[in-house]
């Protein structure tokens, strides 16, 4: 699966799942006999569950959404059979981390086909909230 990023692909096979390790995905998943569907959160593939012969374990992707955080475990799993299709997303570059948060959010939603909303111009410098005891 070497090649361009930000591409949409159909459900991965178990062999393809290993090539997804370390990549960031958004997956369209279905459940309830395919009646219900939703998109997963943007998350990195941090592991693959391989079923042992004779067991009832299903092949799965182990996912973590903590970008820039050392991975120690996973947050959720996606069964390969539940994935209708997925999209590989290029992670934020270090230079992007210097951008204002609103711009980052806008850019990330634009990548996955989000709504094009105008970003309001900020006149004041961002500051921490002050909490006072009453």
Order of alpha helices (4+ residues) and beta strands (2+ residues): beta-alpha-beta-beta-beta-beta-beta-beta-alpha
